[in-house]
Amino acid sequence: MVMGEDLLAIYAEAADERRAEQAQRPAACPNDGTPLEAGPRGELHCRFDGWRWPDNRTD
C-alpha cells in the first residue's frame, strides 16, 4: 500500500518534471501538435491556430 510519504514523493517528482518541461522551448503547438515556426523576434508561433510562445505560456 502506498503511504502518505510515498504520495508526497510522487507529487514532488511530478512537479519537478513539469517545471523542467515548461522551462524548455516547445517544438510543437500544445493545442494541435503543429510544428512551431520562429518569428522575426525569436518568438515561436503556430501557423494553424496562432498560438505563440512565450506569450501563451500556461505556467
N, C-alpha and C positions, 0 to 999 in steps of 0.2 A: 504494500500500500504506500502511496506517495504521501509523505508527511509535509507539514507546513514549510519547513526549511527547504525541502526539495522544490516545492512550488515557487518559493521566492527565488531560488537559484535559476529555475526555468524562466521566470519572468525577467530577471536581471539579464540573462543571456539574450533573450528575445529583444529587450530594449537596446542592448549593445549592438546587436545585429541591425536593428532598424536605424540607429544613429549612423552606423558605418555605411549602410546603403544610401541614406539621404545625403551623406557627405560627398558621394560620387556624382559625377555628371551623368545624367541619363543618356542611354543610347537610343531609346525609343520612347514614343509618347505613352504615358501611363493610361491614357484613355482608349487608344485603339491600336497600339503597337507599331505605328508607322515610324520608320527611322527619322530621327530629328535632323534638321539641317541647320547649319550655322548662319547667323545673320551678320550684317556688316559690323556690328559692335561686339561680336563674340557670343551673343545670346543664341540659344538653341530654340527652334520652333518647329511645330508640326504643320506640314503643308496641308494636311487634311482638315484638322479642326481648329488650328490656330493656337493650340496650347504652347506656352512659352516657358522656358527655364532661364533664369531663375524666377521670373515674375509669378508663375503659377505654382510655386513650390507649396507643398502641403505639410511642411514640418512644423 
